């Protein structure tokens, strides 16, 4: 892809210049390399036209992360193809976000303990992680997991077609969102990959049916593993409920296949798991009808009507005074909504809190305000003449919206549940 080729050239140019500034002879600096890798849906081959690309910049040992967020960031600023450039240096996985020729790119950074980065470097080697800091290991993890998934499926083309189908189904049914406590792209990929392993000779249509068969009956919290974890003693924390008490509370563990193994679904709550289990069962009924010729594939992608399913809703309204602020504000609120779901689940009168990942504009827009609404469907325990006060559950969430966690709170930002 031309965009990635341009980015790769920029990375090499930047690393060469940074090396010369560190008094490296130019002829040596030209040989130290540097490379862009892709991961996620683009690398898996299941992206759609215009979708964003997850990328990783790999640099040799004499290039620091601070260089990446200063001199490389400045080099990107100078490129006419680059717009909406922003750095999120303090994130759990530090990232530079940009639009490059109108394609959205999220680019991570990892420094390897090597003098040079050859073009044919394979990131699957566990020894590359020796002496790296946690942020570099986390940045490398995306590529290592994606490559391992592709290595572990028996037929890549069947896997891709089945995964495209399941991703579309999950999005249409409102259960595709890691931030809100459902599953993200890598988790869906691992569930489909596990189905492929269990039915290695099945074509894509059969795999989709078997996917629903397997996971409508899965005995959670039994973990989904694509391979048995290897014991690589490099000292990084790995998912292991025998050792880590917190891992025992994960409700729907799907374990990444590359060291250090992690649970990709730690955001899943009792409510979101219940909702996904119901969708797996419904998916099984529909795909059985498809296999028998009773209905067509369109039936699988019909979105359910959340508004006819529940009698009671909480409406979460976020507002800002500028479009740019609003995008950031909504992203931040979305990352915290699962805490509200957790509060509601702990209320003895609530049996289910169903957040819809789709957000809506207000019914009556205001010219000087940017507003977004989320709907959370509630199921109450069956009690006569129930009068439930949710003030405390909601207040503790909105208070967190004004706390230091929400350090983006600016004039004009509001968060208001109704």
C-alpha positions as CSV (number, residue, x, y, z in Angstrom):
1,X,0.0,0.0,0.0
2,X,1.4,3.4,-1.1
3,X,0.6,5.1,2.3
4,X,2.5,2.5,4.3
5,X,5.4,2.7,1.8
6,X,5.6,6.5,2.3
7,X,5.5,6.1,6.1
8,X,8.2,3.5,6.0
9,X,10.4,5.8,4.1
10,X,9.7,8.6,6.6
11,X,10.7,6.4,9.5
12,X,14.0,5.4,7.8
13,X,14.7,9.0,7.0
14,X,14.0,10.1,10.6
15,X,16.1,7.3,12.2
16,X,19.0,8.1,9.9
17,X,18.9,11.8,10.8
18,X,18.5,11.1,14.5
19,X,21.5,8.7,14.3
20,X,23.7,11.3,12.6
21,X,22.8,13.8,15.4
22,X,24.1,11.2,17.8
23,X,27.5,11.4,16.1
24,X,27.0,8.2,14.1
25,X,28.9,8.2,10.8
26,X,26.4,8.8,7.9
27,X,27.4,5.6,6.1
28,X,26.6,3.6,9.3
29,X,23.4,5.7,10.0
30,X,22.0,4.7,6.6
31,X,22.2,1.0,7.5
32,X,20.5,1.0,10.9
33,X,17.1,0.7,9.3
34,X,13.7,1.0,11.1
35,X,10.4,-0.4,9.9
36,X,6.6,0.0,9.9
37,X,4.6,-3.0,10.7
38,X,0.8,-3.3,10.6
39,X,-1.5,-5.3,12.9
40,X,-5.2,-5.5,13.7
41,X,-7.9,-5.9,11.0
42,X,-5.6,-4.5,8.2
43,X,-2.9,-7.1,8.9
44,X,-5.6,-9.9,9.3
45,X,-6.9,-9.0,5.9
46,X,-10.4,-8.2,7.1
47,X,-10.4,-4.3,6.8
48,X,-12.9,-2.5,4.7
49,X,-12.2,0.4,2.2
50,X,-11.3,3.6,4.1
51,X,-10.9,1.8,7.5
52,X,-8.3,3.0,9.9
53,X,-4.9,1.2,10.0
54,X,-3.1,0.1,13.1
55,X,0.7,0.5,12.7
56,X,3.8,0.0,14.7
57,X,7.1,1.9,14.2
58,X,10.1,-0.3,15.2
59,X,13.4,1.5,15.9
60,X,17.0,0.4,17.0
61,X,18.2,0.8,20.6
62,X,19.8,4.3,20.2
63,X,16.4,5.9,19.3
64,X,14.2,6.8,22.3
65,X,10.4,7.1,22.7
66,X,11.0,10.7,23.5
67,X,12.6,11.1,20.0
68,X,9.4,9.5,18.5
69,X,7.2,12.1,20.2
70,X,9.4,15.1,19.3
71,X,11.5,14.9,16.2
72,X,9.4,12.3,14.4
73,X,6.2,14.1,15.4
74,X,7.7,17.3,13.9
75,X,8.7,15.5,10.7
76,X,5.1,14.3,10.3
77,X,3.8,17.8,10.9
78,X,5.8,19.0,7.8
79,X,4.2,16.4,5.5
80,X,1.4,17.8,3.3
81,X,-0.4,14.4,3.4
82,X,-0.7,14.5,7.2
83,X,-3.7,16.1,8.9
84,X,-5.3,15.9,12.4
85,X,-2.0,14.9,13.9
86,X,-2.0,14.3,17.7
87,X,0.1,12.5,20.2
88,X,-1.2,10.6,23.2
89,X,2.1,10.1,25.0
90,X,0.7,9.3,28.4
91,X,-1.7,6.5,27.2
92,X,-1.4,2.9,28.5
93,X,0.0,2.2,25.0
94,X,1.5,5.6,23.8
95,X,0.3,6.4,20.3
96,X,0.5,9.0,17.5
97,X,-2.8,9.5,15.7
98,X,-3.1,11.1,12.3
99,X,-4.9,11.1,8.9
100,X,-2.4,10.3,6.1
101,X,-3.9,10.9,2.7
102,X,-7.3,10.8,4.4
103,X,-6.7,7.4,5.9
104,X,-6.8,7.3,9.7
105,X,-3.6,5.8,11.2
106,X,-2.8,4.9,14.8
107,X,0.9,4.4,15.1
108,X,2.7,2.9,18.1
109,X,6.4,2.9,18.9
110,X,8.8,0.2,20.1
111,X,12.5,0.3,20.5
112,X,14.3,-3.0,20.3
113,X,17.6,-3.8,22.0
114,X,19.3,-4.2,18.6
115,X,21.9,-2.1,16.8
116,X,19.9,-2.2,13.5
117,X,16.4,-3.2,12.3
118,X,16.6,-5.2,9.1
119,X,13.7,-5.1,6.6
120,X,13.1,-8.9,7.1
121,X,12.8,-8.7,10.9
122,X,10.4,-11.2,12.4
123,X,8.8,-9.9,15.5
124,X,7.5,-13.4,16.6
125,X,10.9,-14.2,18.4
126,X,10.3,-14.0,22.2
127,X,14.0,-13.1,22.7
128,X,13.3,-9.7,21.2
129,X,11.5,-8.8,24.4
130,X,14.6,-9.1,26.6
131,X,15.5,-5.9,28.4
132,X,12.5,-4.0,26.9
133,X,10.3,-1.7,29.0
134,X,6.6,-2.5,29.5
135,X,5.4,0.2,27.0
136,X,7.5,-1.3,24.2
137,X,6.3,-4.8,25.1
138,X,2.7,-3.6,25.0
139,X,3.3,-1.8,21.7
140,X,4.8,-5.0,20.1
141,X,2.0,-7.1,21.4
142,X,-0.5,-6.1,18.7
143,X,1.8,-7.3,15.9
144,X,2.9,-10.4,17.7
145,X,-0.7,-11.5,18.5
146,X,-2.0,-10.8,15.0
147,X,0.9,-12.7,13.4
148,X,0.4,-15.6,15.8
149,X,-3.4,-15.8,15.0
150,X,-2.6,-16.1,11.3
151,X,-0.1,-18.8,12.0
152,X,-2.5,-20.8,14.2
153,X,-5.5,-21.0,11.8
154,X,-5.6,-24.0,9.4
155,X,-7.0,-22.1,6.4
156,X,-6.4,-18.3,6.3
157,X,-9.0,-17.5,3.5
158,X,-11.8,-19.4,5.3
159,X,-10.8,-17.7,8.5
160,X,-11.0,-14.2,6.9
161,X,-14.4,-14.7,5.3
162,X,-15.9,-16.2,8.5
163,X,-14.3,-13.3,10.6
164,X,-15.7,-10.6,8.2
165,X,-19.2,-12.2,8.7
166,X,-18.9,-12.4,12.5
167,X,-17.6,-8.8,12.8
168,X,-20.5,-7.5,10.7
169,X,-23.0,-9.5,12.8
170,X,-21.5,-8.2,16.0
171,X,-21.6,-4.6,14.9
172,X,-25.2,-4.9,13.6
173,X,-26.2,-6.5,17.0
174,X,-24.5,-3.8,19.1
175,X,-21.9,-6.0,20.8
176,X,-18.7,-4.8,19.1
177,X,-17.0,-2.5,21.6
178,X,-14.1,-3.3,23.9
179,X,-14.4,0.1,25.7
180,X,-18.1,-0.6,26.6
181,X,-17.5,-4.1,27.9
182,X,-18.3,-6.1,24.8
183,X,-15.6,-7.6,22.5
184,X,-13.2,-5.7,20.4
185,X,-11.7,-6.8,17.0
186,X,-8.9,-9.0,18.3
187,X,-11.3,-10.9,20.7
188,X,-13.7,-11.7,17.8
189,X,-10.7,-12.8,15.7
190,X,-9.6,-15.2,18.4
191,X,-13.1,-16.7,18.8
192,X,-13.3,-17.3,15.0
193,X,-9.7,-18.6,15.0
194,X,-10.6,-21.1,17.7
195,X,-13.6,-22.3,15.7
196,X,-11.3,-22.8,12.7
197,X,-9.0,-24.9,14.8
198,X,-12.0,-27.1,16.0
199,X,-13.3,-27.5,12.4
200,X,-10.1,-27.3,10.2
201,X,-11.8,-28.5,7.0
202,X,-15.0,-26.4,7.2
203,X,-15.8,-23.8,4.6
204,X,-16.6,-20.2,5.8
205,X,-20.4,-20.7,5.9
206,X,-20.1,-23.8,8.1
207,X,-17.5,-22.0,10.3
208,X,-20.0,-19.2,11.0
209,X,-22.7,-21.8,12.0
210,X,-20.2,-23.7,14.1
211,X,-19.0,-20.5,15.8
212,X,-22.5,-20.0,17.2
213,X,-22.8,-23.7,18.1
214,X,-19.5,-23.6,20.1
215,X,-19.9,-20.3,21.9
216,X,-23.6,-20.6,22.7
217,X,-22.6,-23.6,24.8
218,X,-19.2,-22.4,26.1
219,X,-18.8,-22.8,29.8
220,X,-17.5,-19.4,30.8
221,X,-15.3,-18.5,32.6
222,X,-13.4,-21.4,31.0
223,X,-10.8,-19.5,29.0
224,X,-10.5,-19.6,25.2
225,X,-7.0,-20.5,24.2
226,X,-5.5,-20.8,20.7
227,X,-2.5,-22.7,22.1
228,X,-1.2,-23.6,25.6
229,X,0.8,-20.7,27.1
230,X,4.5,-21.3,26.9
231,X,6.7,-20.6,29.9
232,X,8.9,-17.8,28.7
233,X,10.6,-16.5,31.9
234,X,11.3,-12.9,30.9
235,X,9.6,-11.5,33.9
236,X,6.6,-9.9,32.3
237,X,3.1,-10.4,33.9
238,X,1.0,-13.0,32.1
239,X,-2.7,-14.0,32.6
240,X,-2.7,-16.8,35.1
241,X,-5.6,-17.2,37.6
242,X,-3.5,-19.7,39.6
243,X,-1.1,-16.9,40.5
244,X,-3.0,-13.6,40.0
245,X,-6.0,-13.3,42.2
246,X,-7.5,-10.5,40.0
247,X,-7.5,-12.9,37.0
248,X,-9.9,-15.2,38.8
249,X,-12.6,-12.6,38.5
250,X,-12.5,-12.3,34.7
251,X,-15.9,-13.4,33.4
252,X,-15.1,-14.2,29.7
253,X,-11.4,-14.8,29.3
254,X,-10.0,-14.9,25.7
255,X,-6.3,-15.3,26.0
256,X,-3.9,-13.8,23.4
257,X,-1.6,-16.4,21.9
258,X,1.8,-14.5,22.0
259,X,3.9,-14.0,25.1
260,X,3.2,-12.2,27.4
261,X,-0.3,-13.8,27.3
262,X,-3.1,-11.4,28.3
263,X,-6.9,-11.6,28.6
264,X,-8.3,-9.3,25.9
265,X,-11.7,-9.1,27.5
266,X,-11.1,-7.8,31.0
267,X,-13.8,-5.1,30.5
268,X,-16.6,-7.7,30.2
269,X,-19.2,-7.4,32.9
270,X,-22.1,-9.7,34.0
271,X,-24.6,-7.7,31.9
272,X,-22.4,-7.6,28.7
273,X,-21.6,-11.3,29.0
274,X,-25.4,-12.1,29.4
275,X,-26.2,-10.0,26.4
276,X,-23.5,-11.7,24.2
277,X,-24.6,-15.1,25.4
278,X,-28.1,-14.4,24.3
279,X,-26.9,-13.1,20.9
280,X,-24.8,-16.3,20.4
281,X,-28.0,-18.4,21.0
282,X,-30.0,-16.3,18.7
283,X,-27.2,-16.5,16.1
284,X,-27.3,-20.3,16.3
285,X,-31.1,-20.5,15.7
286,X,-30.7,-18.2,12.6
287,X,-27.7,-20.0,11.1
288,X,-29.5,-23.3,11.6
289,X,-32.4,-21.9,9.6
290,X,-30.0,-20.6,7.0
291,X,-28.4,-24.0,6.6
292,X,-31.8,-25.6,6.1
293,X,-32.7,-23.0,3.5
294,X,-35.6,-21.5,5.5
295,X,-34.1,-17.9,5.5
296,X,-31.3,-16.1,3.7
297,X,-28.0,-14.7,5.2
298,X,-29.6,-11.2,5.4
299,X,-31.6,-12.4,8.5
300,X,-28.3,-12.7,10.5
301,X,-27.5,-9.1,10.0
302,X,-30.9,-7.6,11.0
303,X,-30.3,-5.3,13.9
304,X,-32.4,-5.9,17.0
305,X,-34.6,-3.1,18.2
306,X,-33.3,-2.1,21.6
307,X,-36.1,0.4,22.2
308,X,-38.8,-2.2,22.0
309,X,-36.9,-4.7,24.2
310,X,-36.8,-2.6,27.4
311,X,-39.4,-0.5,29.3
312,X,-36.8,1.5,31.3
313,X,-33.8,3.5,30.1
314,X,-31.1,5.7,31.3
315,X,-30.2,8.4,28.8
316,X,-26.6,9.6,29.0
317,X,-26.2,13.1,27.5
318,X,-22.8,14.5,26.8
319,X,-22.5,18.1,25.5
320,X,-19.7,20.5,24.5
321,X,-19.4,23.9,23.0
322,X,-16.9,23.0,20.1
323,X,-16.8,20.1,17.7
324,X,-13.1,19.3,18.3
325,X,-13.6,19.2,22.1
326,X,-16.8,17.1,21.7
327,X,-15.0,14.3,19.9
328,X,-12.4,14.0,22.6
329,X,-15.1,14.4,25.4
330,X,-17.3,11.6,23.9
331,X,-14.3,9.3,23.6
332,X,-13.4,9.9,27.2
333,X,-17.0,9.3,28.4
334,X,-17.3,6.1,26.3
335,X,-14.2,4.8,28.0
336,X,-15.9,5.3,31.4
337,X,-19.5,4.1,30.7
338,X,-18.6,0.6,31.8
339,X,-18.0,1.9,35.3
340,X,-21.6,3.2,35.3
341,X,-22.8,-0.3,34.2
342,X,-20.7,-1.8,37.1
343,X,-22.5,0.6,39.5
344,X,-25.9,-0.4,38.2
345,X,-25.1,-4.1,38.3
346,X,-24.3,-3.8,42.0
347,X,-27.8,-2.4,42.7
348,X,-29.8,-5.3,44.1
349,X,-32.9,-4.2,42.2
350,X,-31.3,-4.3,38.7
351,X,-30.8,-7.6,36.9
352,X,-29.4,-6.2,33.6
353,X,-27.9,-3.0,32.3
354,X,-27.7,-3.0,28.5
355,X,-25.6,-0.2,26.9
356,X,-26.1,0.4,23.2
357,X,-22.7,1.2,21.5
358,X,-24.6,3.3,18.9
359,X,-24.9,7.0,20.0
360,X,-27.5,9.4,18.8
361,X,-27.7,13.2,18.2
362,X,-30.4,15.1,20.3
363,X,-34.0,15.3,19.1
364,X,-33.9,19.1,19.3
365,X,-30.3,20.3,18.4
366,X,-29.1,23.5,19.8
367,X,-27.0,25.8,17.5
368,X,-24.3,26.6,20.1
369,X,-24.0,23.1,21.6
370,X,-22.7,19.7,20.4
371,X,-24.6,16.9,22.0
372,X,-24.5,13.1,22.0
373,X,-26.8,10.6,23.7
374,X,-26.3,7.0,24.8
375,X,-29.1,4.7,25.9
376,X,-28.8,2.1,28.6
377,X,-31.7,-0.4,28.8
378,X,-32.6,-1.6,32.3
379,X,-34.2,-4.8,33.6
380,X,-35.4,-4.6,37.2
381,X,-35.9,-7.5,39.5
382,X,-39.6,-8.5,39.7
383,X,-40.9,-7.0,42.9
384,X,-44.3,-5.6,43.6
385,X,-44.7,-1.8,43.6
386,X,-40.9,-1.3,43.1
387,X,-39.7,2.2,43.5
388,X,-35.9,2.3,42.8
389,X,-33.7,5.3,43.5
390,X,-30.7,5.3,41.2
391,X,-29.4,8.7,42.3
392,X,-26.3,7.3,44.1
393,X,-25.3,4.9,41.2
394,X,-25.6,7.7,38.7
395,X,-24.1,10.4,40.9
396,X,-20.9,8.5,41.6
397,X,-20.5,8.2,37.8
398,X,-21.1,11.8,37.0
399,X,-18.8,12.8,39.9
400,X,-16.1,10.8,38.3
401,X,-16.7,13.0,35.2
402,X,-15.6,15.9,37.3
403,X,-12.6,14.2,38.9
404,X,-9.0,14.1,38.0
405,X,-9.7,11.0,35.8
406,X,-11.6,13.3,33.5
407,X,-8.8,15.9,33.3
408,X,-10.2,17.0,29.9
409,X,-13.1,18.6,31.6
410,X,-13.3,22.1,30.2
411,X,-15.7,25.0,30.1
412,X,-18.8,23.9,28.2
413,X,-18.4,20.2,28.9
414,X,-21.3,18.5,30.5
415,X,-22.4,14.9,31.3
416,X,-26.0,14.5,32.3
417,X,-27.9,11.2,32.8
418,X,-31.7,11.3,32.6
